[in-house]
């Protein structure tokens, strides 16, 4: 019983064609670029806020 169920799961998983974002390739590079861009924007905003605080002092 367990092996038949497990075989069915393995067959279904093998036939699945959905690409995940962490898979290698162009989609992965695009995802990493978006993430890095967002991190850089946040860092720039924090830097501007620190400069504004020090300028006010």
N, C-alpha and C positions, 0 to 999 in steps of 0.2 A: 504494500500500500504506500509506504513512504517513498520508495524508489520511483514508483509510477508518478506520484505527485511531484517529486523533485525533477524527474525527467521532463514533465510537462512545463515546469517553471523554467528550466534551462532552455528548452526549445523556444518558449515564448520570449525569453530574454535575448536569445540569439537572433530572433526575427525582428526585434525592435530596431527601428531605424532612426530614432530620435537622437540628434546630436546634443551632447551636453556642453555647456559653456566652457568647461575646463578641459575639453579635448584639445589636442594639438591642432594648429592650423590658423587660418585667417580670423576665424571667429574668436579664438582665444586671444590672439594679439589685439583685436579690436576691443575686447572686454578689458584687457589689462591697460590699454591706452586710456579708455574712459575712466577707469578707476584712478590711474595715476594723475590724469587731468583734474579730477575732482579733488584729490588730495592736495595738489599744487594750489588750486583755487582757495581751499580752506587755509592752507599755510600762509598764502599771501594776505588773506583777510585778517588773520591773527597778527601778522607782522605790521600791517597798517594800523590795527587797533593799539598795539604796543607803542608804535611811534606816536600816535595821537596822545596817548597817556603821558609819555615822556615829554612831549612838546608842551603839554598843558602845565607841567610842573615848573 
